[in-house]
């Protein structure tokens, strides 16, 4: 999922602006990856390629910009978590 043009510097910048979502996504991947549906694989691939926080934040940013269904999936997962 991470395009070759996405550098570590860009990833770090995204992570600095979105640490809460990156932490939440990382924890969700560990505890209930099914909540992220088909998007979980993108995050796993990103984590395997780089530093987890930066990679997760970068993938989240890219998907948030490009995929309305991803945004809806994240919103549902966060809502389900808050309902617990």
C-alpha positions as CSV (number, residue, x, y, z in Angstrom):
1,X,0.0,0.0,0.0
2,X,2.8,2.4,0.7
3,X,3.8,3.9,-2.7
4,X,7.6,4.1,-3.4
5,X,7.3,7.9,-3.4
6,X,6.2,8.0,0.2
7,X,9.3,8.7,2.2
8,X,10.0,8.2,5.9
9,X,10.0,12.0,6.4
10,X,6.4,12.2,5.0
11,X,5.4,9.2,7.2
12,X,6.9,10.8,10.3
13,X,5.1,14.1,9.5
14,X,1.7,12.3,9.2
15,X,2.4,10.3,12.4
16,X,3.1,13.5,14.3
17,X,-0.2,14.9,13.3
18,X,-2.2,11.8,13.9
19,X,-0.7,9.9,16.8
20,X,-4.1,9.1,18.4
21,X,-5.5,7.5,15.3
22,X,-2.3,5.6,14.7
23,X,-2.2,4.3,18.2
24,X,-5.9,3.3,18.0
25,X,-5.4,1.5,14.7
26,X,-2.3,-0.3,15.9
27,X,-4.2,-1.5,19.0
28,X,-7.2,-2.5,16.9
29,X,-4.9,-4.5,14.5
30,X,-3.6,-6.4,17.6
31,X,-6.9,-7.0,19.3
32,X,-9.7,-7.0,16.7
33,X,-8.3,-6.8,13.2
34,X,-11.6,-8.0,11.8
35,X,-13.1,-4.6,12.7
36,X,-11.0,-3.1,9.9
37,X,-12.3,-5.6,7.4
38,X,-10.3,-5.9,4.2
39,X,-8.2,-2.8,5.2
40,X,-6.4,-4.7,7.9
41,X,-4.0,-6.2,5.3
42,X,-2.9,-2.8,4.1
43,X,-1.9,-1.9,7.7
44,X,-0.1,-5.2,8.2
45,X,1.9,-4.7,5.0
46,X,2.8,-1.2,6.1
47,X,3.9,-2.3,9.5
48,X,6.1,-5.0,7.9
49,X,7.8,-2.3,5.7
50,X,8.6,0.3,8.3
51,X,8.1,1.7,11.7
52,X,4.6,0.8,12.9
53,X,3.4,4.2,14.0
54,X,4.6,6.0,11.0
55,X,3.4,3.3,8.6
56,X,0.0,3.0,10.1
57,X,-0.5,6.8,10.2
58,X,0.6,7.0,6.5
59,X,-1.7,4.3,5.3
60,X,-4.6,5.8,7.3
61,X,-3.9,9.2,5.8
62,X,-3.8,7.8,2.2
63,X,-7.0,5.7,2.7
64,X,-8.8,8.5,4.4
65,X,-8.1,10.8,1.4
66,X,-9.0,8.2,-1.2
67,X,-11.6,5.8,0.1
68,X,-15.0,6.8,1.5
69,X,-15.7,3.2,2.5
70,X,-12.6,3.1,4.6
71,X,-13.7,6.2,6.4
72,X,-17.0,4.6,7.1
73,X,-15.3,1.4,8.3
74,X,-13.1,3.3,10.7
75,X,-16.1,5.3,12.0
76,X,-18.1,2.0,12.6
77,X,-15.2,0.4,14.4
78,X,-14.6,3.4,16.6
79,X,-18.4,3.6,17.4
80,X,-18.5,-0.1,18.3
81,X,-15.5,0.4,20.6
82,X,-17.1,3.3,22.4
83,X,-20.3,1.3,22.8
84,X,-18.5,-1.3,24.8
